[in-house]
Amino acid sequence: MLLQKLRRLVFGSFYLLAATALASGNVMSAAAAAPPIADFFANPEFSDVRLSPDARHLAVLVLGPNGRKRLAVVNVLDQTIKVVAQFDDADVGEVEWVNPERLVLSTRDYQNAPGEQRYAPGLYAVNRDGSDFRQLAERGFAPNLSTSIYKPLPWHTWLTGQRGAQDSSFIYVRSTVYTARREVDYTALLRLDTITGRSTPVAAPGKVRRWLLDQDGEPRIAVTKARNVETIQYRDPASGAWRQLAQFDAYLKGKDAFTPLAFGPDGTLYVSARIDSDTLNLYAYDLAANRIDPAPVMALDGYDFSGSLLVGKGKLLGLRYLAERRGTRWFDQAMAATQAGIDAALPHTVNLISVAPRAATPFLVVASYADVQPVSFSLLDSKTGQLTPIGASMPRIQAAQMSRQKLVHYAARDGLTIPAWLTLPGNSDGRNLPLVVMVRGGPYVRGSSWQWHGEVQFLASRGYAVLEPEFRGSTGFGSKLFHAGWKQWGLKMQDDIADGARWAVQQGVADGQRICIAGGSYGGYAALMGLVNDPDLYRCGIDLAGVTDIGLLYTGHWSFASDMSDDWKHYGMPELIGDPVKDAAQFKATSPIAQAARITQPLLLAYGALDQRVPLYHGKQFHAAMKQHNRQVEWVVYEEEGHGWSLPKNRVDFWSRAERFLDRHIGKHGAAAKKE
């Protein structure tokens, strides 16, 4: 009934994948037609399901008839639905419950690329029955809808992304203050009344970059930054005075560094840190003694802790974490039993349960996903065990047509163990396949986890094996792997990627004559350097918004402002990537532009004209260098795009080009040409 009602609200249809569909051989049959490319790169149709603080209502984002996301509120008791916010020129973006009766929301624009967008997100509030709709922050030149006697806050006002007290009409919002160079200077915090629009600033202990609210929704931690020095300050709940907890290098961290994560319902501060461990673990912080309790609350074997607290009815119920995949450790026995029941009913998906902080009903929200299934949502009555489908984010994706992903490990040439994600086409025997080595951007981030990925699944649906190495420099797998990647662009980081491709050949998975390297941002750089360093290994390359010269990251932003701060360039990049003076010889040896004459393989280059991270200048200069000697270079510029493709039409266009490119060089047509 609920699913049928929601269907009538949206443009398109919902599809909730049942456990039986996943269990019935969830790989493509050899005779099945490949899914249309547009299915992989569409924007989600259904997202952001949030329980009200009392668990009596759901806030959901669904597509409207104009293709714009709108906010609907569902009464979970009688399943009535009301649309409470929608815009003709924008989508509803972030949503938070202010209290059980009121919500706050921002906007986004999913139908226009960055170069076509005219407005800021703005901020609005509305009651769950659609009444008292009020504009709280401006959208630049967009019409002002406020009826308050107070002037709306400026366009650079944002939600905190943290759960507030949810027991009054007040919330805290962030206001970004910029320098004359349009860099972020600091972030102010304001206490905002969502009914009147009145706001008051919070006294800050310096130039704050990050605020953390406590268990009562009050500001308790402020992280300030001055050049490369990060300081963590704590606000005493009784006096309101700030005091320093710690100070360390903002970019290099150090052994005593920690990151404040959240406050528990009893006021305990939880932090992530490395204490005699290669990995980040979760600890309780003793605020009275100004030290970390030595025994970890949670430690994951082989993974840095990344996650959140799960709180309900004044108790710490459990922890959400990311290892190979997302998971939950419940401290509450009733919730552990509920989780076991859901997992038994849906054994082939990761099932993440969301709880309301002060639930007055037995309802919970369950988000389910797998490597072959994008996330879908359902409503659980924990008293009866009834599971009611709500909706699916990408209903056109069918698990039976997708391919399995698994985490593998291989040894780099110097013995370092490298994790990697391997996806094999579901309609193949997994042997002697054309291989795409997909290199992510960053590079100092974690790349992937066990879940559905549109780009990877698209390539697998076209018959390609996909390998995604977590090369040295990656985070999330411990400090040894991370630190091994410092100043290794084009060197050992590049070797790790090549060693992964050769491992796939040795395992019999990949055809050694049909390997292509592809990636975006840093991954685009790695694709180019792969063609330089290992011409015998890679038959072709795909560069999406890739860095073409490390030196240009420091100097190549004269056309408009870079989105990388001067502090990062001065204090972070020289240590992690390299110093433009001290490491000038290394930069030249590992510069795709300087080494362009060595690239003779076919290459697909794609850039966004409005990219502020890797400006179009990178691509143009490299393309000019390549044209002198290599006629197998395809070039495309998306005039309205930035660092990556925001519009489905551009994602479809680019990956259609990539599909044809791969087919010619390592696909069926490439294999046929090789035999001839």
Secondary structure, DSSP 8 states (H G I E B T S, - for coil): -HHHHHHTTSSS------HHHHHTT-S--TTS----HHHHSS--SEEEEEE-TTSSEEEEEEE-TTS-EEEEEEETTT--EEEEE--SS-EEEEEEEEETTEEEEEEE-SSS-GGG------EEEEETTS-S-EEEE--TTS-----SSS--B-TTEEE-SS----SSSEEEEEEEEE-TTS-EEEEEEEEEETTT--EEE---SSSEEEEEE-TTS-EEEEEEEETTEEEEEEE-TTT--EEEEEEEETTTB-TT-EEEEEE-TTS-EEEEE-SSSSS-EEEEEETTTTEE-SS-SB-BTTB---EEEEEETTEEEEEEEESSSEEEEESSHHHHHHHHHHHHHSTTSEEEEE--TT-SSSEEEEEEEETTEEEEEEEEETTT--EEEEEESSTT--GGGS--EEEEEEE-TTS-EEEEEEE--TTS-SSSEEEEEEE-S-SSS----SS--HHHHHHHHTT-EEEEE--TT-SSS-HHHHHTTTT-TTTHHHHHHHHHHHHHHHTTSEEEEEEEEEEETHHHHHHHHHHHH-TTT-SEEEEES--S-HHHHHH---SS--SS-HHIIIIIHHHHT--TTTTHHHHHHT-TTTTGGG--S-EEEEEETT-SSS-HHHHHHHHHHHHTT-S-EEEEEETT--SS--SHHHHHHHHHHHHHHHHHHTSHHHHHHHH-
